């Protein structure tokens, strides 16, 4: 049930924001391209990490046309180390659509924005409210937590009942004036005051309106459904060197896990595979390479959002010539210095760091 206090929420929040807003580079502009880039970078990534990427990215691709013209490899290189590379590929693809379909102007309608690759309800709401001053909510994890607490929503927030309720409240609360500031205020409140653990309620501008605080159950909100255990997988990769000491890397097609990035050749093991046998199989099946793995050098552990992996690293010799793998897969010999110019994932960096600095071909 809405109460009088609820109607005060936007004003209280905006007053607080004016005094407490964080000085962030993307808040110095209302250029929709810059807002868009910032919002995509900020997905799943901390503000402090994003700032230098944001500045470098805009220096390299200052407007949507520059981004659309760029090679996807260069965009991935600028994204290197941030993870979730599909964001970069989709941003690049969407820039192409904006140039082709909208003459280089970022669309102002929700329907048009949502059709762009990678632009979901949150990103579209953020662009429309922040850059165009339109009355749309931008509901991310922080906003979900704040609203769930403000309205003491005890159902799991990843279930449809709570999701629908929070979405409706979020839309209703957005004020007609300064919707962009309001959305950013809610995000700031979520990240700095109404934090996942130990929210700083005494410092909160919305404390008087907060139903969870009144009930004393703010620490147990938001509830979540019981998380499934993160699956663990095993993989094996090959370090194949030529007599110049260069390493063979592979670039997989643009979509899928780590698509468009350069990596060591190899793949996931199947159940029952010994690592070296699994490696031989995946090199044969995926790249038509006849490999002779040596003794395992080391293994590295790596975590993705939806699974973790142990990667066994083998020195390998290749029998016969390196064939042209054809299709979208590319193979390339790269010197250690050349690797720094290619877009590689964090996993590859871990392997490179652990690799003995051997210049000779491995046995
Ligand atoms: S009073 Fe506490 S729980 Fe409620 S919104 Fe503010 S910080 Fe969050």
Boltz pocket constraint, residues with backbone or C-beta under 6 A from the ligand:
constraints:
  - pocket:
      binder: B
      contacts: [[A, 146], [A, 149], [A, 150], [A, 193], [A, 194], [A, 195], [A, 199], [A, 200], [A, 201], [A, 204], [A, 205], [A, 206], [A, 207], [A, 208], [A, 210], [A, 211], [A, 212], [A, 213], [A, 218]]
      max_distance: 6.0
